[in-house]
């Protein structure tokens, strides 16, 4: 039998969190898939360079890029990530640089 959403609301303090988790699950799962696809494409692209993908943190990718490759690669990274999958809404990528992760934020 179908679940009556009115029954799920307010029964106990965990219900609101459960509803949010259920609603967010497909979105978060999809974003994880998108970042994985982007990582595969970037890995292939970076084989031509000294730059390396070091780390993924949620929806962030951390790279180590030699200064002489930065100008060219920031464009390639943005284009690759924004076009990782075809969607009806744009994927917008912010790129930051720094000597360390703290400076790049």
N, C-alpha and C positions, 0 to 999 in steps of 0.2 A: 504494500500500500504506500502511496506517496506520503512524504513527510510534510506535515503542516508547519510552515515556518513560524506561525504564531506560537506554536507549542515550544519551539526551540528558543524563543526569546525569553529571557528573564527567569528561567527555571532555576538556574544556579549561576554563580559568578563566572563560570567557565564557558557558558553558552556564547556570549558575545565574542570571546576570543576564538571559539571554535568556528563560528560563522565567518569571521574575518579570515581565519586560516584557510577554510574551505574555498572562500572566494579568491584569495590571493594565490593559491596553489598553482592554478594553470598559468597565471601571469609570471610568477617567479620561476616556474619550470621552463617556460618559454624563454625567459631572459637568460637562463642558464644554457639553454640550447644555442641561443644566438651567440653568446660569448664563446662557446666551444667551437662553433663554426668559424667565427672570426679568428680564433687562436690557430686553428688548422690552416686557414688561408694565410695568416701572417707568418706562421712557421715556414711555409713554403716560400713566401716572398723573401724572408730574411736570409735564406740560404745563400743569396748573392752578396751578403754584407757581413761585416764583423759584428753588427748589432745582434743582440739576443733578447728574447722574451724570457724574463726571469721569474715572474710571479703573477698569479691571478688572485685578486682580493675582491670578492663579490663581483661587482661590475667594472672593476678597474684592472688594467693590465700594466705591469711594471716592466720596463725595458731598460737595458743598458745599451746606450748608443754612443759610439765615438763622435766627438764634435764635428768631424768632417762629413759624417753621414746624416747629421741631424736635419738639415734643411730639406734634403730629398725625402728622408724617411718620415718626417712628421706628416707630409702630404700623403704618402703611400699608406701610412697607418690609418689616418683619418678616412681616406677613401675606402680602404679595405673593411674597416669596422662599420662604416655607415652603409655599406652595400653588402654586408655579410649575408643577409636574407632580404628577400623582396617583401616589403610591407606596404600597406596603404598609408601609413603614417611615417614620417621621417625618423630615422635614428640619428640623434645628434650626439657627436663625440666631442668632448673637451680634451685638449692636450696641454699638459703642463710639463715643464722641464726644470731640473735642478740637479745640484751635485749629489743630493740624497733625497729620499722619499719625503722627508719633512719639508724641504725647500720646494719640492715640486707641487705640493698641495696648495 
